[in-house]
């Protein structure tokens, strides 16, 4: 059942690829209690074999790197609505398969509400590799444009009117500026920037200040904290972890007109943990969620 006359879509990187902080059942329980989304696009997520069966999932059992362990990738999940996998799209002239270079990095599903397709959700993780798995770029500058180009059959199909693309792009907003426009998608965080306070020490705004990629008004979300976790309060005060956004929710123009609210990042989850100098969200993952609410 959707809440408060809205449908809530969230994306969250669960940090299951390297040095997980919590197990999947605990993370999903926290998400259900604290985010309460109707549908999730979980990235860097392990295959959820040991979670409440009331959830329905979609994932690739091979993981992002089939020859490596652990098996992790993108997982679409819901315990409120039905997900129906989309592997091909049809136009008036032909049917096209959806094929992606990185097997588990992208998942596509129709979100079924009241027996009808409410939207098509793309969960996307832009791997930090170049042309080969051994080509470590440290960001999604190669994989994101490639994956978006492989989504063109979907975006150009009848489903393209009601599409949401959510996930970890491993790039700053300034790095992806213009990409959403190229595919007739709207960056919902940027669209709603004036509804939030500016992000203090925003890395994107520092880096792109005075360039064509700078934003008129910072409304970015603090979605990724890199660097070692502080061991005590003094270390926390000395911490120089980047304040950055690398997680996004984009939507088709029609869907963007139905947006009620966009929020997330540390700004929305400031609750302290047992160690009050560490926000609870960073004890769960090195990412904080991004959430978009749409009119039902």
C-alpha positions as a printed Julia matrix, in Angstrom:
296×3 Matrix{Float64}:
  0.0     0.0     0.0
  1.4     3.44   -0.9
  1.52    6.12    1.79
  0.03    9.58    2.13
 -1.19    9.69   -1.47
  2.35    9.39   -2.84
  4.47    6.66   -4.41
  7.94    6.71   -2.91
 10.98    5.53   -4.9
 14.38    5.32   -3.24
 17.9     4.38   -4.21
 20.54    3.33   -1.7
 23.99    1.79   -2.04
 24.17   -1.0     0.58
 27.99   -1.33    0.54
 28.06   -5.07    0.05
 30.86   -5.16   -2.54
 33.79   -4.31   -0.24
 33.94   -4.36    3.58
 30.18   -4.42    4.35
 29.18   -2.66    7.56
 25.91   -4.52    8.11
 24.2    -7.61    6.72
 21.5    -7.32    4.07
 18.5    -8.24    6.29
 19.43   -5.54    8.8
 19.88   -2.94    6.06
 16.56   -3.78    4.45
 14.81   -3.71    7.81
 16.3    -0.28    8.47
 15.22    0.91    5.03
 11.66   -0.27    5.57
 11.46    1.43    8.97
 13.27    4.67    8.13
 12.74    5.25    4.39
  9.47    3.43    3.86
  9.74    3.45    0.07
  7.29    1.61   -2.12
 10.11    0.54   -4.45
 13.89    0.49   -3.98
 16.83    0.44   -6.35
 19.57   -1.0    -4.14
 23.09   -0.8    -5.54
 26.2    -2.69   -4.42
 23.67   -5.12   -2.99
 24.17   -8.83   -2.36
 21.6   -11.32   -3.55
 18.98  -11.18   -0.78
 18.4   -14.88   -0.14
 17.81  -14.54    3.6
 15.32  -11.67    3.73
 11.6   -11.65    4.53
  9.74  -13.5     1.73
  7.1   -10.76    1.64
  9.61   -8.76   -0.4
  9.76   -9.33   -4.13
 13.09   -8.86   -5.86
 14.76   -8.64   -9.21
 18.49   -9.21   -9.65
 21.11  -10.99  -11.73
 22.44  -14.05   -9.9
 25.77  -13.75  -11.74
 26.58  -10.41  -10.16
 28.54   -7.58  -11.73
 31.67   -9.71  -12.05
 30.6   -13.34  -12.68
 34.12  -14.68  -12.11
 34.54  -13.0    -8.72
 33.03  -13.23   -5.25
 31.05  -12.01   -3.45
 28.16  -11.79   -5.89
 26.74   -8.28   -5.76
 24.96   -5.93   -8.11
 21.76   -3.93   -8.5
 18.63   -5.23   -6.8
 15.13   -3.86   -7.36
 12.93   -4.6    -4.36
  9.47   -3.89   -2.99
  7.22   -5.21   -0.24
  4.32   -3.0    -1.31
  4.05   -3.14   -5.1
  4.67   -5.77   -7.78
  7.76   -5.73   -9.98
  7.68   -7.26  -13.47
 10.99   -7.66  -15.23
 11.46   -5.9   -18.56
 13.94   -7.56  -20.91
 12.68   -6.2   -24.21
 10.64   -3.29  -25.49
  8.32   -3.01  -28.44
  7.69   -0.22  -30.89
  5.34   -0.11  -33.85
  7.97   -1.66  -36.08
  9.88   -4.16  -33.97
 10.82   -5.59  -30.6
 14.26   -4.86  -29.21
 16.1    -6.72  -26.48
 17.66   -4.75  -23.64
 21.32   -5.77  -23.43
 23.78   -4.29  -20.97
 27.54   -4.59  -20.87
 27.68   -5.09  -17.09
 25.26   -7.95  -16.28
 24.02   -6.99  -12.8
 24.72   -3.26  -12.97
 21.31   -2.51  -14.5
 17.87   -3.89  -13.71
 14.67   -2.8   -15.44
 11.17   -3.54  -14.17
  7.64   -2.32  -14.61
  6.19   -1.17  -11.29
  2.65   -2.56  -11.08
  0.12   -0.64   -9.0
 -3.58   -1.59   -8.86
 -2.99   -4.07  -11.67
 -1.53   -1.52  -14.09
  1.95   -0.35  -15.03
  2.53    2.78  -12.97
  6.08    3.38  -14.23
  9.17    1.57  -15.48
 12.04    1.67  -13.01
 15.7     1.39  -14.01
 18.13    0.58  -11.2
 21.61    1.51  -12.35
 25.08    1.15  -10.89
 27.84    2.74  -12.98
 30.86    0.52  -12.4
 34.19    2.27  -11.96
 35.81    0.46  -14.87
 36.71    1.33  -18.42
 36.7    -1.02  -21.41
 37.82   -4.0   -19.32
 37.34   -5.14  -15.74
 41.02   -4.46  -15.1
 40.79   -0.85  -16.28
 40.02    0.84  -12.95
 39.02    4.49  -13.53
 37.76    5.11  -10.02
 34.53    6.63  -11.38
 31.63    5.94  -13.75
 32.82    8.18  -16.6
 32.98    5.27  -19.05
 30.17    3.02  -17.85
 27.4     5.58  -17.25
 27.28    6.99  -20.81
 27.55    3.46  -22.18
 24.7     2.14  -20.06
 22.5     5.13  -20.87
 23.08    4.58  -24.59
 22.01    0.95  -24.13
 18.8     2.19  -22.49
 17.8     4.09  -25.65
 15.39    1.36  -26.87
 13.5     1.69  -23.58
 13.57    5.48  -23.53
 12.38    5.66  -27.14
  9.58    3.14  -26.6
  6.05    3.84  -25.3
  7.38    3.07  -21.81
  9.69    6.08  -22.14
  6.95    8.47  -21.02
  6.94    7.01  -17.51
 10.53    6.07  -16.69
 12.54    6.58  -13.5
 16.31    5.95  -13.49
 17.79    5.63  -10.0
 21.14    4.55   -8.66
 24.8     5.17   -7.93
 26.4     6.88  -10.94
 29.85    7.19   -9.33
 30.1    10.74  -10.68
 29.41   14.22   -9.35
 26.44   16.26  -10.62
 28.76   18.47  -12.68
 30.18   15.38  -14.38
 26.74   14.25  -15.56
 25.4    17.69  -16.42
 23.86   17.46  -19.89
 23.6    13.64  -19.92
 20.06   13.65  -18.57
 19.04   16.25  -21.17
 20.48   14.09  -23.94
 18.01   11.35  -23.06
 15.07   13.66  -22.25
 15.38   12.9   -18.54
 15.16   15.29  -15.61
 17.62   15.24  -12.69
 15.14   15.39   -9.81
 17.69   16.53   -7.22
 18.68   19.45   -9.44
 15.04   20.19  -10.31
 14.18   20.6    -6.62
 17.39   22.37   -5.53
 15.55   25.46   -4.3
 13.59   23.37   -1.77
 16.76   22.61    0.25
 19.51   24.52    1.99
 22.84   24.62    0.19
 25.14   21.71    1.01
 28.02   22.97    3.16
 31.47   22.17    1.67
 29.86   20.6    -1.4
 32.69   19.08   -3.46
 30.8    19.48   -6.73
 30.23   23.19   -6.19
 33.86   23.74   -5.2
 35.24   21.84   -8.18
 32.99   23.33  -10.87
 32.76   26.88   -9.5
 33.08   29.42  -12.31
 32.62   26.85  -15.07
 29.71   26.05  -17.37
 28.99   23.0   -15.2
 28.36   25.03  -12.05
 24.81   25.09  -10.69
 22.95   28.35  -10.1
 22.01   27.22   -6.62
 23.43   24.29   -4.66
 20.79   21.86   -3.51
 22.97   18.77   -3.65
 22.63   15.87   -1.22
 25.48   14.4     0.83
 25.09   10.81   -0.4
 28.62    9.41   -0.16
 31.17    9.59    2.6
 34.59    8.26    1.66
 37.57    7.85    3.93
 38.12    5.89    7.14
 35.51    5.98    9.87
 36.68    8.12   12.82
 37.59    6.18   15.95
 36.7     8.95   18.39
 35.21   12.43   18.54
 38.56   14.15   18.06
 39.2    12.13   14.9
 35.72   12.99   13.67
 36.47   16.7    13.99
 39.69   16.24   12.0
 37.99   14.19    9.31
 38.41   15.46    5.75
 35.97   13.12    4.06
 34.59   14.57    0.83
 31.08   15.98    1.0
 29.72   14.68   -2.27
 26.7    13.45   -4.18
 27.15   10.48   -6.51
 23.66    8.93   -6.21
 20.79   10.2    -8.35
 17.16    9.83   -9.34
 16.25   10.93  -12.86
 12.8    10.77  -14.43
 11.09   11.32  -17.75
  9.53   14.75  -18.2
  6.03   13.39  -17.65
  7.04   11.7   -14.41
  8.91   14.8   -13.22
  5.66   16.76  -13.31
  4.24   14.35  -10.72
  7.07   14.9    -8.22
  5.94   16.02   -4.77
  9.25   15.98   -2.91
 12.88   14.91   -3.31
 15.13   14.44   -0.29
 17.85   12.26    1.18
 21.55   12.31    1.87
 22.94   12.92    5.34
 20.69   16.0     5.54
 17.63   13.75    5.84
 19.23   11.11    8.08
 21.26   13.03   10.71
 20.35   10.75   13.62
 23.44    9.98   15.74
 24.55    6.43   16.37
 25.66    4.91   19.67
 28.81    6.91   19.07
 27.22   10.36   18.71
 30.08   11.76   16.62
 29.15    9.3    13.83
 25.74    9.73   12.15
 23.85    6.44   12.18
 23.63    6.32    8.38
 27.44    6.04    8.04
 27.48    3.03   10.38
 25.18    1.25    7.93
 26.85    2.13    4.63
 29.17    4.7     3.12
 26.15    5.97    1.17
 22.93    7.69    2.22
 19.66    7.19    0.31
 17.98    9.47   -2.23
 14.18    9.45   -2.23
 11.62   10.88   -4.63
  7.9    11.06   -3.92
  5.38   11.15   -6.76
  1.66   11.79   -6.76
 -0.27    8.53   -6.78
